[in-house]
Each structure stands twice: as C-alpha cells, then as structure tokens.
C-alpha cells in the first residue's frame, strides 16, 4: 500500500512538472523584452539639420518612458551618442536632428526605453547636404547641378552660355570703354582668361540679364523677393 501511494505521488509530481513546463513555454515574450520599433525615413535634410522619428510597435515588458532618435558617423548608433528625447509611450513620433556638419555621412536609429532596457530601430544613413533637384542644360549644352534650399531650387554653378535661350548670340570681346558705354547685352570672362570660365562662368552685364532670355528654358534670374526668401531661410541678412 505504501508503495502504491509513493507511486501515485510520483505521478502527480510528474504531471505538475509537465504542466509547469507547458506554462513556461506559453509565457508572453513581451513580459521580458525591450520595446520593438522602426526608424522613420530621413526627411528635410540640410547641411546642419534633418528630420526623422520612429514607430513603436511593441512596448515590451512595460510602458516606454523615453523615446527619440540617436545618430553618429558610424553604423548602429546608441543612446550613448547624440540623441533626441521625444516624449514617451507607443506609436509614432517625430524627431529633429541638429548640429550636423555639411558633407558628413550620418547613421540614425530610433530608440525606445522601458524598465527592461532600450530597443532600437533599423539603421538609416544620409549625407548632411542640401538635396539635388536635378540638372539643367543651357542652349549651348552646358549642364549645371542644382540644389534645393528651403522651398527653392537653385543652380550650383554660374551660367556659361554664349547665347540667349532663343538662340541669338550675346556680344562679347568688348574693350573696357566699350563695356562701359554699351546699352545692349554683353558678356565677358573674368580677367579675360578662358581658364576662369570653368570657375566663374561668364560675367553678364545688366542689359543681358534684363532681357529675360538669359537663363535656360524653365529657369529665370532670381527676383529680389526670391533672394529675400533665401536669406531669410538661411538665417537672415546678419548671417
């Protein structure tokens, strides 16, 4: 009888152990995890700033107490690097990255912290520079790079055309006195040195500019108001 009781107790203990094992397998992994999230696309890139953010899809073991993005010049940055702090909780959030250096490649990851630790989103990289808004070709076939600054697209290089966009030639080769006396459009090359055409482009007088035909098709010489938009965006006239 004693042997049967011990055997029955062993069976009960085995069942308890099996049940305990099953329960541990079914345990919610969120109860021992850091947050799960993704990094938002990099937007509004300039020479010193950019925008990003993240989306927290799982808070993990507990509520998210801190979130933002972190960045560095090496892959997979952490909160030990430069970072933002953009509130708490789950869902999407927006971050503003500042203090960048022009022409430098940066890596960005979103992060979220709870009581179990910090989780990170995917690593994204970008170059701190104004984005190119395409190329433009003048009537002579010269191709120019461009740059987006704020809401405006500007050429990155000085104009080099020898003709107006309607195909008519722009006079050149004027002497100093003739240049001062003329009342028609004309161009010169700095220091009368052809090598300077690459660096400085052509130098056009006001009469050439004022024809409205100097810039390539689809482009125009900027107005005073457009210069003001540019200077305001870049910090004002004092800058």
CORTAQUI-V481140 format. One record per run of one state. SS is the DSSP state (helix for helix, strand for strand, loop for the rest). FROM is the first residue (numbers start at 1). TO is the last residue. If there is no record, write none. Layout:
SS_FROM_TO + SS_FROM_TO
This chain:
loop_1_1 + helix_2_25 + loop_26_28 + helix_29_32 + loop_33_35 + strand_36_39 + loop_40_42 + strand_43_43 + loop_44_49 + strand_50_58 + loop_59_65 + strand_66_72 + loop_73_81 + strand_82_83 + loop_84_90 + strand_91_97 + loop_98_104 + strand_105_114 + loop_115_116 + strand_117_120 + loop_121_123 + strand_124_127 + loop_128_134 + strand_135_137 + loop_138_142 + strand_143_149 + loop_150_151 + strand_152_155 + loop_156_162 + strand_163_163 + loop_164_168 + strand_169_169 + loop_170_170 + strand_171_172 + loop_173_175 + helix_176_181 + loop_182_185 + strand_186_188 + loop_189_189 + helix_190_192 + loop_193_195 + helix_196_200 + loop_201_202 + strand_203_204 + loop_205_205 + helix_206_209 + loop_210_223 + helix_224_233 + loop_234_239
